[in-house]
Amino acid sequence: MQLLAKFYRKYPEVKYFPQGTRLNMGFGGIVEVTHPASVFVKKQRSLMNKGYTEQKSFEIVEEELGKQINQHKEELRVLRGLAGNTGQSYLDRF
């Protein structure tokens, strides 16, 4: 899948972000994945279906989601730093 590979080349650290899911309780019970990479690719594909080129759709979605990805990356960096200072993982602290 080239779209996902291109995304991970730009944002390699997103591979390690936690993945959430939500269950849409409509007919059939659809499970929707909310990992940033899947959201990014889904939005990019919808723009490509509307006639945008791959590069232009990537730029549009990157402008929209890039701030959220960078904010999430910064939050994880801070959490790892706090955990490193105490000698415990941040999961052990709760």
Residue pairs with C-beta under 8 A, 6 or more apart in sequence:
1 41
3 41
3 44
3 45
3 54
3 58
4 37
4 41
6 58
7 14
7 37
7 40
7 41
7 58
8 14
8 15
8 37
10 62
11 36
11 37
11 69
13 73
14 36
14 37
14 69
14 73
15 37
17 35
17 36
17 72
17 76
19 33
19 34
19 35
20 33
20 34
20 35
21 31
21 32
21 33
21 34
22 31
22 32
22 34
23 29
23 30
23 31
23 32
24 30
24 31
24 32
36 65
36 68
36 69
36 72
39 65
40 61
40 62
40 65
43 61
43 64
43 65
44 54
44 57
44 58
44 61
45 57
47 56
47 57
47 60
47 61
48 54
48 57
52 60
79 90
80 90
82 90
83 89
83 90
83 92
83 93
86 93
